[in-house]
Amino acid sequence: MRRLGRLLRVQLHRGTAAQIALLTAIWWGASQLGALVGLPLPGSILGMLLLLTAIGGGLLPLRWIRHGASLLLGHLVLFLIPPMLALIDHPDLLSLVGLKLLGAILVGTLVVMAGTAKVIDLCLARSHHG
């Protein structure tokens, strides 16, 4: 069993495919956990939170996923092709309806960014006074 653990650590340290498999397993496990518990979060978000917790807590060394994550991020554009296909299937998104939708998205994004900045400012001001 120790030998298997050592082999796994070596593979994760060196092998990009093993790192991608680990990241995929974390995503899949988080999706299953979210569905089982009934959380209103997508598996990808829950997986990122679990991954962040595991890395921050020292349970998962960053070197075990660095190359695999870099490869996936380097090919991120391939994951964005489905939205482009949706535009082809729904040309009305390129009309006035799409412009209104884009405006709502931009305004919503700005409101969220401003709200986040205000909360951070308040937290920082509170931590300096407390």
C-alpha positions as semicolon CSV with decimal commas, in nm:
position;residue;x (nm);y (nm);z (nm)
1;M;0,000;0,000;0,000
2;R;0,287;0,239;0,077
3;R;0,439;0,165;-0,259
4;L;0,112;0,250;-0,431
5;G;0,092;0,580;-0,238
6;R;0,448;0,669;-0,336
7;L;0,382;0,583;-0,699
8;L;0,070;0,801;-0,695
9;R;0,263;1,095;-0,547
10;V;0,537;1,061;-0,811
11;Q;0,278;1,045;-1,090
12;L;0,095;1,350;-0,959
13;H;0,420;1,541;-0,925
14;R;0,537;1,464;-1,278
15;G;0,243;1,347;-1,487
16;T;0,014;1,605;-1,642
17;A;-0,244;1,338;-1,732
18;A;-0,259;1,221;-1,371
19;Q;-0,303;1,582;-1,257
20;I;-0,588;1,637;-1,501
21;A;-0,743;1,311;-1,382
22;L;-0,719;1,433;-1,021
23;L;-0,880;1,768;-1,110
24;T;-1,155;1,585;-1,298
25;A;-1,210;1,350;-1,003
26;I;-1,242;1,648;-0,768
27;W;-1,495;1,811;-1,001
28;W;-1,694;1,488;-1,038
29;G;-1,685;1,418;-0,666
30;A;-1,800;1,772;-0,589
31;S;-2,086;1,737;-0,839
32;Q;-2,195;1,411;-0,676
33;L;-2,163;1,559;-0,327
34;G;-2,364;1,866;-0,423
35;A;-2,640;1,652;-0,574
36;L;-2,642;1,416;-0,275
37;V;-2,659;1,692;-0,015
38;G;-2,888;1,910;-0,226
39;L;-2,663;2,215;-0,239
40;P;-2,773;2,487;-0,482
41;L;-2,413;2,520;-0,612
42;P;-2,286;2,374;-0,939
43;G;-2,027;2,099;-0,902
44;S;-1,761;2,318;-1,061
45;I;-1,800;2,591;-0,798
46;L;-1,816;2,342;-0,512
47;G;-1,511;2,165;-0,658
48;M;-1,317;2,492;-0,671
49;L;-1,405;2,562;-0,308
50;L;-1,295;2,212;-0,206
51;L;-0,975;2,248;-0,409
52;L;-0,901;2,587;-0,253
53;T;-0,962;2,445;0,094
54;A;-0,740;2,142;0,025
55;I;-0,455;2,356;-0,110
56;G;-0,489;2,622;0,160
57;G;-0,506;2,360;0,433
58;G;-0,197;2,182;0,309
59;L;-0,385;1,862;0,222
60;L;-0,306;1,896;-0,148
61;P;0,034;2,029;-0,255
62;L;0,007;2,277;-0,540
63;R;0,274;2,091;-0,736
64;W;0,033;1,796;-0,765
65;I;-0,199;1,994;-0,993
66;R;0,013;2,282;-1,133
67;H;0,093;2,133;-1,477
68;G;-0,252;1,985;-1,531
69;A;-0,425;2,310;-1,435
70;S;-0,191;2,510;-1,661
71;L;-0,268;2,282;-1,954
72;L;-0,643;2,313;-1,899
73;L;-0,622;2,691;-1,865
74;G;-0,408;2,707;-2,178
75;H;-0,687;2,539;-2,374
76;L;-0,971;2,731;-2,209
77;V;-1,091;2,865;-2,543
78;L;-1,203;2,512;-2,635
79;F;-1,445;2,524;-2,343
80;L;-1,590;2,850;-2,477
81;I;-1,693;2,712;-2,816
82;P;-2,043;2,601;-2,700
83;P;-2,150;2,961;-2,625
84;M;-2,046;3,059;-2,977
85;L;-2,259;2,777;-3,115
86;A;-2,550;2,910;-2,908
87;L;-2,511;3,244;-3,087
88;I;-2,536;3,068;-3,421
89;D;-2,850;2,883;-3,309
90;H;-3,009;3,201;-3,167
91;P;-2,932;3,492;-3,401
92;D;-3,183;3,709;-3,211
93;L;-2,912;3,750;-2,946
94;L;-2,733;3,970;-3,199
95;S;-3,036;4,203;-3,227
96;L;-3,191;4,457;-2,988
97;V;-3,280;4,175;-2,748
98;G;-2,914;4,077;-2,732
99;L;-2,811;4,438;-2,681
100;K;-3,052;4,469;-2,387
101;L;-2,920;4,143;-2,245
102;L;-2,561;4,264;-2,283
103;G;-2,652;4,590;-2,108
104;A;-2,812;4,402;-1,819
105;I;-2,504;4,181;-1,787
106;L;-2,267;4,479;-1,791
107;V;-2,471;4,677;-1,537
108;G;-2,506;4,370;-1,316
109;T;-2,133;4,302;-1,332
110;L;-2,051;4,663;-1,241
111;V;-2,296;4,655;-0,949
112;V;-2,143;4,333;-0,818
113;M;-1,789;4,469;-0,857
114;A;-1,880;4,795;-0,681
115;G;-2,059;4,606;-0,404
116;T;-1,762;4,375;-0,355
117;A;-1,524;4,671;-0,342
118;K;-1,743;4,845;-0,083
119;V;-1,761;4,532;0,135
120;I;-1,382;4,492;0,117
121;D;-1,335;4,860;0,209
122;L;-1,570;4,822;0,504
123;C;-1,395;4,505;0,621
124;L;-1,052;4,667;0,592
125;A;-1,168;4,979;0,776
126;R;-1,321;4,764;1,048
127;S;-1,007;4,553;1,086
128;H;-0,788;4,865;1,122
129;H;-1,018;5,012;1,389
130;G;-1,068;4,686;1,578
